[in-house]
């Protein structure tokens, strides 16, 4: 489908992702963010440090003022032609924190596309007025194509701006993976487990002797709409870069929902231990899978993608084995993080509201983390990390 829509870029689109991501780097820094695999462990560490500094500075008026001056000379186009609430507002807030002026297109009917202008012409036109284009589209591979177009313009010494994939069709959602990883980092950011250990961490080590800080050596459970969940795909490809990671995929046994064979082969090729289950109540090596889980990642069934035939089949399915009830939450480890990219389905109730009170429920913090993580990404794309660190140090000096 993408080859038909963008024939001039088909040779680039058809390459392996591991090859393509080289086109989106610049001297060890991101030029565009299109795929989850671009978020390497080293880059994630840098972005998390920046996000921490931004959130610290935002807590006081002086820090806020410095942040608003950081990128005050930049302008952002939020081209969101696929419905979005959290991602759109999160990026809008991130831009405002950094002083970036924003404009938006939420409906292509308000642009010249109604006059039969091509999508790529629209994006190139936006690049004439703005310094970054943040885009969410239901058109497969569109963000990737726009990044290639910007690269070609740069090679021709014409104006080129960063492209941020904020969700492209059923492809990927790398900035969701970014905020998910930031939440995981903060959830598993245990202080030293051997020197001056707090009482709480002492207790954790006694109960979980193999516990380490960081995303590695963890078991991640993904539940729900696995095959169509671009958030699952993006996060799994990022986590696959960390050592000793195990992944459980729990979904109804239907080809539209269970783990996609291409993602499964990618993960196995990255030395990830992969297991598939048809219920949250299953066991592995005699232990409940929930008791083995360090991070639980729930997704809703994406009914908006259903055909009438599949919707009829789905209405006959028992989805209770995929709901995180309080009884199932009780089986999780005491430090386990419960994540959800939202929105959640209030009818199906994959995570019922009563779970919200559990201290392990991180999904509302996860949503807020998107604001800080995406602000850190913008700082990185505009090569302003040193300016941020300098402003942060000044903010600390003034507060002392």
C-alpha positions as a Markdown table, in Angstrom:
| # | Residue | x | y | z |
|---|---|---|---|---|
| 1 | Unk | 0.0 | 0.0 | 0.0 |
| 2 | Unk | 2.8 | 2.5 | 0.9 |
| 3 | Unk | 4.6 | 1.7 | -2.3 |
| 4 | Unk | 1.5 | 2.6 | -4.3 |
| 5 | Unk | 1.1 | 5.9 | -2.4 |
| 6 | Unk | 4.7 | 6.8 | -2.5 |
| 7 | Unk | 6.3 | 5.1 | -5.5 |
| 8 | Unk | 9.3 | 7.6 | -5.5 |
| 9 | Unk | 10.4 | 6.3 | -2.1 |
| 10 | Unk | 9.6 | 2.5 | -2.5 |
| 11 | Unk | 13.3 | 1.5 | -2.7 |
| 12 | Unk | 14.0 | 3.3 | 0.6 |
| 13 | Unk | 10.8 | 2.0 | 2.3 |
| 14 | Unk | 11.6 | -1.6 | 1.4 |
| 15 | Unk | 14.9 | -1.8 | 3.3 |
| 16 | Unk | 15.3 | -3.4 | 6.7 |
| 17 | Unk | 14.7 | -1.0 | 9.6 |
| 18 | Unk | 18.2 | -1.5 | 10.9 |
| 19 | Unk | 19.5 | -0.1 | 7.6 |
| 20 | Unk | 17.0 | 2.7 | 7.4 |
| 21 | Unk | 17.6 | 4.2 | 10.8 |
| 22 | Unk | 21.1 | 5.3 | 9.6 |
| 23 | Unk | 19.4 | 7.8 | 7.4 |
| 24 | Unk | 17.9 | 9.5 | 10.4 |
| 25 | Unk | 21.0 | 10.1 | 12.4 |
| 26 | Unk | 23.4 | 13.1 | 12.4 |
| 27 | Unk | 26.8 | 12.9 | 14.0 |
| 28 | Unk | 25.6 | 10.7 | 16.8 |
| 29 | Unk | 22.3 | 12.6 | 17.2 |
| 30 | Unk | 18.8 | 12.1 | 15.9 |
| 31 | Unk | 17.9 | 14.0 | 12.8 |
| 32 | Unk | 14.4 | 12.6 | 12.7 |
| 33 | Unk | 12.6 | 10.1 | 15.0 |
| 34 | Unk | 10.6 | 7.5 | 13.0 |
| 35 | Unk | 11.3 | 4.1 | 14.6 |
| 36 | Unk | 11.5 | 2.7 | 18.1 |
| 37 | Unk | 14.8 | 1.1 | 17.3 |
| 38 | Unk | 16.4 | 4.6 | 17.2 |
| 39 | Unk | 16.0 | 4.8 | 20.9 |
| 40 | Unk | 19.2 | 3.1 | 21.9 |
| 41 | Unk | 20.2 | 2.5 | 25.5 |
| 42 | Unk | 22.8 | 5.3 | 25.3 |
| 43 | Unk | 20.3 | 7.7 | 23.8 |
| 44 | Unk | 17.6 | 6.8 | 26.3 |
| 45 | Unk | 20.0 | 7.5 | 29.2 |
| 46 | Unk | 20.7 | 10.9 | 27.8 |
| 47 | Unk | 17.0 | 11.7 | 27.1 |
| 48 | Unk | 16.0 | 10.5 | 30.6 |
| 49 | Unk | 18.6 | 12.8 | 32.2 |
| 50 | Unk | 17.3 | 15.7 | 30.2 |
| 51 | Unk | 13.7 | 14.9 | 31.1 |
| 52 | Unk | 14.6 | 14.8 | 34.8 |
| 53 | Unk | 16.2 | 18.2 | 34.5 |
| 54 | Unk | 13.2 | 19.7 | 32.7 |
| 55 | Unk | 10.8 | 18.4 | 35.3 |
| 56 | Unk | 13.0 | 19.7 | 38.1 |
| 57 | Unk | 13.3 | 23.2 | 36.6 |
| 58 | Unk | 9.5 | 23.4 | 35.9 |
| 59 | Unk | 8.8 | 23.2 | 39.6 |
| 60 | Unk | 9.8 | 26.8 | 40.3 |
| 61 | Unk | 9.2 | 30.2 | 38.5 |
| 62 | Unk | 12.8 | 30.9 | 37.7 |
| 63 | Unk | 13.3 | 27.4 | 36.2 |
| 64 | Unk | 10.1 | 27.8 | 34.2 |
| 65 | Unk | 11.3 | 31.1 | 32.8 |
| 66 | Unk | 14.6 | 29.7 | 31.7 |
| 67 | Unk | 12.9 | 26.7 | 30.1 |
| 68 | Unk | 10.6 | 29.1 | 28.1 |
| 69 | Unk | 13.6 | 30.9 | 26.7 |
| 70 | Unk | 15.4 | 27.7 | 25.7 |
| 71 | Unk | 13.8 | 27.3 | 22.3 |
| 72 | Unk | 11.8 | 30.5 | 22.1 |
| 73 | Unk | 13.1 | 31.1 | 18.5 |
| 74 | Unk | 11.6 | 27.8 | 17.2 |
| 75 | Unk | 8.2 | 27.1 | 15.7 |
| 76 | Unk | 6.4 | 23.7 | 15.5 |
| 77 | Unk | 3.7 | 22.4 | 13.2 |
| 78 | Unk | 1.5 | 19.7 | 14.8 |
| 79 | Unk | 0.1 | 17.9 | 11.8 |
| 80 | Unk | -2.4 | 15.5 | 13.5 |
| 81 | Unk | -4.8 | 14.2 | 10.9 |
| 82 | Unk | -5.5 | 11.0 | 12.9 |
| 83 | Unk | -7.6 | 11.5 | 16.0 |
| 84 | Unk | -5.5 | 12.0 | 19.1 |
| 85 | Unk | -5.9 | 13.6 | 22.5 |
| 86 | Unk | -3.0 | 12.6 | 24.8 |
| 87 | Unk | -0.2 | 12.6 | 22.2 |
| 88 | Unk | -1.4 | 16.0 | 20.7 |
| 89 | Unk | -1.8 | 17.7 | 24.1 |
| 90 | Unk | 1.4 | 16.2 | 25.4 |
| 91 | Unk | 3.4 | 17.6 | 22.5 |
| 92 | Unk | 1.7 | 20.9 | 22.7 |
| 93 | Unk | 2.5 | 21.1 | 26.4 |
| 94 | Unk | 6.1 | 20.1 | 25.7 |
| 95 | Unk | 6.5 | 22.8 | 23.2 |
| 96 | Unk | 5.0 | 25.4 | 25.5 |
| 97 | Unk | 7.4 | 24.4 | 28.3 |
| 98 | Unk | 10.3 | 25.1 | 26.0 |
| 99 | Unk | 8.9 | 28.4 | 24.6 |
| 100 | Unk | 8.2 | 26.9 | 21.1 |
| 101 | Unk | 5.4 | 28.5 | 19.2 |
| 102 | Unk | 2.8 | 26.0 | 17.9 |
| 103 | Unk | 0.4 | 25.8 | 15.1 |
| 104 | Unk | -1.8 | 22.9 | 14.1 |
| 105 | Unk | -3.6 | 21.0 | 11.4 |
| 106 | Unk | -6.1 | 18.5 | 12.8 |
| 107 | Unk | -8.2 | 18.0 | 9.7 |
| 108 | Unk | -6.8 | 17.8 | 6.1 |
| 109 | Unk | -10.0 | 19.4 | 4.9 |
| 110 | Unk | -8.7 | 22.7 | 6.3 |
| 111 | Unk | -5.5 | 22.4 | 4.2 |
| 112 | Unk | -4.9 | 22.5 | 0.5 |
| 113 | Unk | -5.2 | 18.8 | 0.3 |
| 114 | Unk | -8.9 | 19.5 | -0.6 |
| 115 | Unk | -7.5 | 21.2 | -3.7 |
| 116 | Unk | -5.8 | 18.0 | -4.6 |
| 117 | Unk | -2.4 | 19.0 | -3.2 |
| 118 | Unk | -0.3 | 16.0 | -2.5 |
| 119 | Unk | 0.4 | 15.1 | 1.2 |
| 120 | Unk | 4.2 | 15.4 | 0.6 |
| 121 | Unk | 3.7 | 18.9 | -0.9 |
| 122 | Unk | 1.7 | 19.9 | 2.1 |
| 123 | Unk | 4.5 | 18.8 | 4.5 |
| 124 | Unk | 7.2 | 20.5 | 2.4 |
| 125 | Unk | 5.1 | 23.7 | 2.5 |
| 126 | Unk | 4.9 | 23.4 | 6.3 |
| 127 | Unk | 8.6 | 23.1 | 6.5 |
| 128 | Unk | 8.9 | 26.6 | 4.9 |
| 129 | Unk | 7.2 | 28.1 | 8.0 |
| 130 | Unk | 8.2 | 25.8 | 10.8 |
| 131 | Unk | 11.3 | 24.4 | 12.4 |
| 132 | Unk | 9.9 | 20.9 | 13.3 |
| 133 | Unk | 6.9 | 18.9 | 12.0 |
| 134 | Unk | 5.3 | 16.6 | 14.5 |
| 135 | Unk | 2.9 | 14.4 | 12.6 |
| 136 | Unk | 0.3 | 11.7 | 13.3 |
| 137 | Unk | -1.3 | 10.2 | 10.3 |
| 138 | Unk | -3.3 | 7.0 | 9.6 |
| 139 | Unk | -1.4 | 6.8 | 6.3 |
| 140 | Unk | 1.1 | 4.0 | 6.5 |
| 141 | Unk | 4.8 | 5.0 | 6.1 |
| 142 | Unk | 3.9 | 8.7 | 5.7 |
| 143 | Unk | 6.2 | 10.0 | 8.4 |
| 144 | Unk | 9.1 | 7.9 | 7.1 |
| 145 | Unk | 8.6 | 9.2 | 3.6 |
| 146 | Unk | 8.5 | 12.8 | 4.9 |
| 147 | Unk | 11.9 | 12.2 | 6.6 |
| 148 | Unk | 13.4 | 10.9 | 3.4 |
| 149 | Unk | 12.0 | 14.0 | 1.6 |
| 150 | Unk | 13.7 | 16.3 | 4.2 |
| 151 | Unk | 16.9 | 14.4 | 3.7 |
| 152 | Unk | 16.8 | 15.0 | 0.0 |
| 153 | Unk | 16.1 | 18.7 | 0.5 |
| 154 | Unk | 19.1 | 18.9 | 2.8 |
| 155 | Unk | 21.3 | 17.2 | 0.2 |
| 156 | Unk | 20.2 | 19.8 | -2.3 |
| 157 | Unk | 21.1 | 22.6 | 0.3 |
| 158 | Unk | 17.4 | 23.5 | 0.6 |
| 159 | Unk | 15.4 | 24.0 | 3.8 |
| 160 | Unk | 14.9 | 20.8 | 5.8 |
| 161 | Unk | 13.4 | 20.3 | 9.3 |
| 162 | Unk | 13.2 | 17.4 | 11.7 |
| 163 | Unk | 10.2 | 15.0 | 11.3 |
| 164 | Unk | 8.7 | 13.5 | 14.5 |
| 165 | Unk | 6.6 | 10.4 | 14.0 |
| 166 | Unk | 3.8 | 10.8 | 16.6 |
| 167 | Unk | 2.0 | 7.7 | 15.2 |
| 168 | Unk | 1.9 | 6.6 | 11.6 |
| 169 | Unk | -0.9 | 4.2 | 10.5 |
| 170 | Unk | -0.3 | 0.8 | 12.0 |
| 171 | Unk | 3.5 | 1.2 | 11.8 |
| 172 | Unk | 5.0 | 2.5 | 15.0 |
| 173 | Unk | 4.7 | 5.1 | 17.8 |
| 174 | Unk | 8.3 | 5.8 | 18.9 |
| 175 | Unk | 7.5 | 8.8 | 21.1 |
| 176 | Unk | 5.1 | 6.6 | 23.1 |
| 177 | Unk | 7.9 | 4.1 | 23.5 |
| 178 | Unk | 10.0 | 7.0 | 24.7 |
| 179 | Unk | 7.7 | 8.0 | 27.5 |
| 180 | Unk | 7.0 | 4.3 | 28.3 |
| 181 | Unk | 10.8 | 3.8 | 28.7 |
| 182 | Unk | 11.1 | 7.0 | 30.8 |
| 183 | Unk | 8.4 | 5.6 | 33.1 |
| 184 | Unk | 10.2 | 2.3 | 33.3 |
| 185 | Unk | 13.5 | 4.0 | 34.1 |
| 186 | Unk | 11.9 | 5.9 | 36.9 |
| 187 | Unk | 10.0 | 2.9 | 38.2 |
| 188 | Unk | 13.2 | 0.8 | 38.3 |
| 189 | Unk | 15.6 | 3.5 | 39.3 |
| 190 | Unk | 16.5 | 1.8 | 42.6 |
| 191 | Unk | 19.4 | 3.5 | 44.3 |
| 192 | Unk | 22.5 | 1.5 | 45.1 |
| 193 | Unk | 21.4 | -1.9 | 46.3 |
| 194 | Unk | 24.7 | -2.6 | 48.1 |
| 195 | Unk | 25.8 | 0.6 | 49.8 |
| 196 | Unk | 23.7 | 2.7 | 52.2 |
| 197 | Unk | 20.6 | 0.9 | 51.1 |
| 198 | Unk | 17.3 | 2.2 | 52.4 |
| 199 | Unk | 15.1 | 0.0 | 54.5 |
| 200 | Unk | 12.6 | -0.3 | 51.7 |
| 201 | Unk | 15.2 | -1.5 | 49.2 |
| 202 | Unk | 16.7 | -3.8 | 51.8 |
| 203 | Unk | 13.3 | -5.5 | 52.1 |
| 204 | Unk | 13.1 | -5.7 | 48.3 |
| 205 | Unk | 16.5 | -7.4 | 48.0 |
| 206 | Unk | 15.5 | -9.9 | 50.7 |
| 207 | Unk | 12.4 | -10.8 | 48.8 |
| 208 | Unk | 13.8 | -10.5 | 45.3 |
| 209 | Unk | 17.6 | -11.2 | 45.6 |
| 210 | Unk | 18.2 | -10.9 | 41.9 |
| 211 | Unk | 16.7 | -7.4 | 41.7 |
| 212 | Unk | 18.8 | -4.8 | 39.8 |
| 213 | Unk | 18.1 | -1.2 | 38.8 |
| 214 | Unk | 17.3 | -0.4 | 35.2 |
| 215 | Unk | 15.3 | -2.0 | 32.4 |
| 216 | Unk | 17.5 | -5.0 | 32.0 |
| 217 | Unk | 17.1 | -8.4 | 33.6 |
| 218 | Unk | 13.3 | -7.9 | 33.8 |
| 219 | Unk | 10.2 | -9.7 | 32.6 |
| 220 | Unk | 7.7 | -7.6 | 30.6 |
| 221 | Unk | 4.1 | -8.8 | 30.1 |
| 222 | Unk | 2.1 | -7.3 | 27.2 |
| 223 | Unk | -1.6 | -8.0 | 27.3 |
| 224 | Unk | -4.5 | -7.2 | 24.9 |
| 225 | Unk | -4.3 | -6.2 | 21.3 |
| 226 | Unk | -0.8 | -7.3 | 20.6 |
| 227 | Unk | -0.7 | -7.6 | 16.8 |
| 228 | Unk | -2.3 | -4.2 | 16.0 |
| 229 | Unk | -0.8 | -2.3 | 19.0 |
| 230 | Unk | 1.9 | 0.0 | 17.5 |
| 231 | Unk | 2.7 | 1.0 | 21.1 |
| 232 | Unk | 3.6 | -2.6 | 21.9 |
| 233 | Unk | 5.7 | -3.0 | 18.7 |
| 234 | Unk | 7.7 | 0.2 | 19.4 |
| 235 | Unk | 8.3 | -0.5 | 23.1 |
| 236 | Unk | 9.2 | -4.1 | 22.5 |
| 237 | Unk | 11.8 | -3.2 | 19.9 |
| 238 | Unk | 13.4 | -0.7 | 22.4 |
| 239 | Unk | 13.4 | -3.2 | 25.3 |
| 240 | Unk | 15.0 | -5.8 | 23.0 |
| 241 | Unk | 18.2 | -3.8 | 23.1 |
| 242 | Unk | 18.7 | -4.5 | 26.8 |
| 243 | Unk | 20.3 | -7.7 | 28.1 |
| 244 | Unk | 18.5 | -10.6 | 29.8 |
| 245 | Unk | 15.0 | -9.4 | 28.9 |
| 246 | Unk | 12.0 | -11.8 | 28.9 |
| 247 | Unk | 8.7 | -10.9 | 27.3 |
| 248 | Unk | 5.3 | -12.5 | 27.8 |
| 249 | Unk | 2.5 | -11.8 | 25.3 |
| 250 | Unk | -1.0 | -12.5 | 26.4 |
| 251 | Unk | -3.9 | -12.1 | 24.0 |
| 252 | Unk | -7.0 | -13.9 | 22.6 |
| 253 | Unk | -5.9 | -16.7 | 20.2 |
| 254 | Unk | -6.9 | -14.8 | 17.0 |
| 255 | Unk | -4.6 | -13.8 | 14.2 |
| 256 | Unk | -5.7 | -10.1 | 14.4 |
| 257 | Unk | -4.7 | -9.9 | 18.1 |
| 258 | Unk | -1.9 | -12.3 | 18.9 |
| 259 | Unk | 1.8 | -11.6 | 18.5 |
| 260 | Unk | 2.8 | -10.8 | 14.9 |
| 261 | Unk | 5.2 | -13.3 | 13.5 |
| 262 | Unk | 7.6 | -10.6 | 12.2 |
| 263 | Unk | 7.9 | -9.0 | 15.6 |
| 264 | Unk | 8.3 | -12.4 | 17.2 |
| 265 | Unk | 11.2 | -13.3 | 14.9 |
| 266 | Unk | 12.8 | -9.9 | 15.4 |
| 267 | Unk | 12.7 | -10.3 | 19.2 |
| 268 | Unk | 14.0 | -13.9 | 19.1 |
| 269 | Unk | 16.8 | -12.6 | 16.8 |
| 270 | Unk | 17.7 | -10.1 | 19.5 |
| 271 | Unk | 18.0 | -12.8 | 22.1 |
| 272 | Unk | 14.8 | -12.0 | 23.8 |
| 273 | Unk | 13.1 | -14.9 | 25.6 |
| 274 | Unk | 9.5 | -14.8 | 24.2 |
| 275 | Unk | 6.5 | -16.6 | 25.5 |
| 276 | Unk | 2.8 | -16.5 | 24.3 |
| 277 | Unk | -0.2 | -17.1 | 26.5 |
| 278 | Unk | -4.0 | -17.1 | 26.0 |
| 279 | Unk | -4.9 | -16.0 | 29.6 |
| 280 | Unk | -3.4 | -14.0 | 32.4 |
| 281 | Unk | -4.0 | -17.0 | 34.7 |
| 282 | Unk | -1.5 | -19.3 | 32.9 |
| 283 | Unk | 1.8 | -20.5 | 34.4 |
| 284 | Unk | 5.4 | -20.8 | 33.4 |
| 285 | Unk | 7.6 | -23.5 | 34.9 |
| 286 | Unk | 5.0 | -24.0 | 37.6 |
| 287 | Unk | 4.7 | -20.3 | 38.6 |
| 288 | Unk | 1.9 | -17.9 | 37.7 |
| 289 | Unk | 3.0 | -15.6 | 34.9 |
| 290 | Unk | 1.8 | -12.6 | 36.9 |
| 291 | Unk | 4.1 | -13.5 | 39.8 |
| 292 | Unk | 7.0 | -13.5 | 37.4 |
| 293 | Unk | 6.2 | -10.1 | 35.9 |
| 294 | Unk | 8.2 | -6.9 | 36.6 |
| 295 | Unk | 6.3 | -4.6 | 34.3 |
| 296 | Unk | 2.7 | -5.2 | 33.1 |
| 297 | Unk | 1.8 | -3.4 | 29.9 |
| 298 | Unk | -2.0 | -3.5 | 29.2 |
| 299 | Unk | -3.5 | -2.4 | 25.9 |
| 300 | Unk | -7.2 | -2.1 | 24.8 |
| 301 | Unk | -8.7 | -4.0 | 21.9 |
| 302 | Unk | -8.6 | -1.4 | 19.1 |
| 303 | Unk | -12.1 | -1.8 | 17.8 |
| 304 | Unk | -11.8 | 1.1 | 15.4 |
| 305 | Unk | -9.7 | -1.1 | 13.2 |
| 306 | Unk | -12.2 | -4.0 | 13.2 |
| 307 | Unk | -14.1 | -5.2 | 10.1 |
| 308 | Unk | -17.8 | -6.0 | 10.7 |
| 309 | Unk | -16.9 | -9.7 | 10.5 |
| 310 | Unk | -14.2 | -9.5 | 13.2 |
| 311 | Unk | -16.4 | -7.3 | 15.3 |
| 312 | Unk | -19.0 | -10.0 | 15.3 |
| 313 | Unk | -16.4 | -12.6 | 16.2 |
| 314 | Unk | -15.1 | -10.4 | 19.0 |
| 315 | Unk | -18.5 | -9.9 | 20.5 |
| 316 | Unk | -18.6 | -13.7 | 21.0 |
| 317 | Unk | -15.2 | -13.8 | 22.8 |
| 318 | Unk | -14.8 | -14.0 | 26.5 |
| 319 | Unk | -12.3 | -11.2 | 27.3 |
| 320 | Unk | -12.3 | -11.8 | 31.1 |
| 321 | Unk | -9.0 | -13.7 | 30.9 |
| 322 | Unk | -7.4 | -10.5 | 29.7 |
| 323 | Unk | -8.7 | -8.1 | 32.4 |
| 324 | Unk | -6.4 | -7.0 | 35.2 |
| 325 | Unk | -8.7 | -7.5 | 38.2 |
| 326 | Unk | -7.7 | -6.7 | 41.8 |
| 327 | Unk | -7.2 | -10.4 | 42.4 |
| 328 | Unk | -4.7 | -10.6 | 39.5 |
| 329 | Unk | -3.0 | -7.4 | 40.6 |
| 330 | Unk | -2.4 | -9.1 | 44.0 |
| 331 | Unk | -0.2 | -11.7 | 42.2 |
| 332 | Unk | 2.2 | -9.1 | 40.9 |
| 333 | Unk | 5.5 | -8.3 | 42.5 |
| 334 | Unk | 5.4 | -5.6 | 45.1 |
| 335 | Unk | 7.5 | -3.2 | 42.9 |
| 336 | Unk | 5.9 | -4.1 | 39.6 |
| 337 | Unk | 4.9 | -1.2 | 37.3 |
| 338 | Unk | 1.5 | -1.3 | 35.7 |
| 339 | Unk | 1.4 | 0.7 | 32.4 |
| 340 | Unk | -1.3 | 1.5 | 29.8 |
| 341 | Unk | -0.8 | 3.8 | 26.8 |
| 342 | Unk | -4.5 | 4.9 | 27.0 |
| 343 | Unk | -7.3 | 5.3 | 26.2 |
| 344 | Unk | -8.7 | 2.4 | 28.1 |
| 345 | Unk | -12.1 | 0.9 | 27.3 |
| 346 | Unk | -14.6 | 1.6 | 30.0 |
| 347 | Unk | -16.9 | -1.0 | 28.7 |
| 348 | Unk | -14.5 | -3.9 | 28.5 |
| 349 | Unk | -12.6 | -2.7 | 31.6 |
| 350 | Unk | -9.2 | -4.1 | 30.8 |
| 351 | Unk | -8.0 | -2.3 | 33.9 |
| 352 | Unk | -10.9 | -1.4 | 36.1 |
| 353 | Unk | -10.8 | 2.0 | 37.9 |
| 354 | Unk | -10.4 | 0.3 | 41.4 |
| 355 | Unk | -6.9 | -0.6 | 40.3 |
| 356 | Unk | -6.0 | 3.1 | 40.0 |
| 357 | Unk | -5.5 | 3.3 | 43.7 |
| 358 | Unk | -2.8 | 0.7 | 43.7 |
| 359 | Unk | 0.7 | 2.3 | 44.1 |
| 360 | Unk | 1.9 | 0.1 | 41.3 |
| 361 | Unk | -0.5 | 1.7 | 38.8 |
| 362 | Unk | 1.7 | 4.1 | 36.9 |
| 363 | Unk | -0.4 | 4.9 | 33.9 |
| 364 | Unk | -1.5 | 8.4 | 34.8 |
| 365 | Unk | 2.1 | 9.2 | 35.8 |
| 366 | Unk | 3.1 | 7.6 | 32.5 |
| 367 | Unk | 0.8 | 10.0 | 30.6 |
| 368 | Unk | 2.3 | 13.0 | 32.4 |
| 369 | Unk | 5.8 | 11.7 | 31.8 |
| 370 | Unk | 5.1 | 12.1 | 28.1 |
| 371 | Unk | 5.3 | 15.8 | 28.5 |
| 372 | Unk | 8.8 | 15.7 | 30.0 |
| 373 | Unk | 10.1 | 13.0 | 27.7 |
| 374 | Unk | 8.8 | 14.7 | 24.6 |
| 375 | Unk | 10.3 | 18.0 | 25.7 |
| 376 | Unk | 13.6 | 16.3 | 26.2 |
| 377 | Unk | 13.3 | 14.9 | 22.7 |
| 378 | Unk | 12.8 | 18.4 | 21.2 |
| 379 | Unk | 15.8 | 19.7 | 23.1 |
| 380 | Unk | 17.9 | 16.8 | 21.6 |
| 381 | Unk | 16.6 | 17.3 | 18.1 |
| 382 | Unk | 17.5 | 21.0 | 18.3 |
| 383 | Unk | 20.9 | 20.2 | 19.8 |
| 384 | Unk | 20.2 | 22.3 | 22.9 |
| 385 | Unk | 21.2 | 19.7 | 25.5 |
| 386 | Unk | 24.2 | 21.7 | 26.7 |
| 387 | Unk | 22.0 | 24.8 | 27.0 |
| 388 | Unk | 19.6 | 22.9 | 29.1 |
| 389 | Unk | 22.2 | 21.5 | 31.4 |
| 390 | Unk | 23.7 | 25.0 | 31.8 |
| 391 | Unk | 20.3 | 26.5 | 32.6 |
| 392 | Unk | 19.6 | 23.7 | 35.0 |
| 393 | Unk | 22.9 | 24.4 | 36.9 |
| 394 | Unk | 22.0 | 28.1 | 37.0 |
| 395 | Unk | 18.6 | 27.3 | 38.3 |
| 396 | Unk | 20.1 | 25.2 | 41.1 |
| 397 | Unk | 22.5 | 28.0 | 42.0 |
| 398 | Unk | 19.7 | 30.5 | 42.3 |
| 399 | Unk | 17.6 | 28.2 | 44.5 |
| 400 | Unk | 20.4 | 27.6 | 47.0 |
